[in-house]
């Protein structure tokens, strides 16, 4: 995960899958499309409960790590920032999320 996150911070676009259960978030990155079977791995990390999945892409836009997800993203940027720190130990200063319509809905 760390090498993929570093590539994304250097400007390479990565496929992303974000899983959310309550206030807990887990992020998966891949250079290729992520198959739905990988959702089981994220569910195990979250420990069950009602889980929502947000597929999309991740890359550097205007100096900020931007997650373009296929869903409403209000309040998700802060949770993604915390998840990336917990999963990789890397602190990403600026994280933004935008939804289907392309408008920035959430920024940290």
Secondary structure, 3 states (H helix, E strand, C coil): CHHHHHHHHCCCCEEEEEEEECCEEEEEEECCCCCHHHHHHHHHHHCCCCCEEEEEEEEEECCEEEEEECCCCCCHHHHHHHHHHHHHCCCCCCEEEECCCCCEEEEC
